Every structure is written in structure tokens, then in C-alpha cells.
């Protein structure tokens, strides 16, 4: 019975995901790239802090413009 219920749930959820993906895809990709950029900046050494700040500002501006 468990396998049947899970398959029914999947069938119910799948059409919703398919409808949502085309609208959400451009923003989601940007958010993922922005998150990766922030993660890289956090992991860098303190020597490159100035460069990180300028690039972070640029990323924020890009994110705001696209959003």
C-alpha cells in the first residue's frame, strides 16, 4: 500500500512542478549563481577582501536589476 500512495502523491505533485518551472527558472538560476558567488567570497582569504567587496556589490546590483 505504501508504494501505491507514494506514486499517487508523485502524480499529484508532478503537474504543479511542470507548470511552475518555466516561470521560476530564470530567477532561480540567478539566485543559485548569486549564492555560489557569496559562498566563494566567504571562503576566500582576508588578503582579497577589497576585491570581494567590490565584486559582491556588483553581484548585488546585477541581482537587483534582474529581479
Buried (B, 14 or more C-beta within 10 A) or exposed (E): EEEEEEEEEEEEEEEEEEEEEEEEEEEEEBBEEBEEBBEEBEEEEEEEEEEBEEBBEEBEEBBEEEE
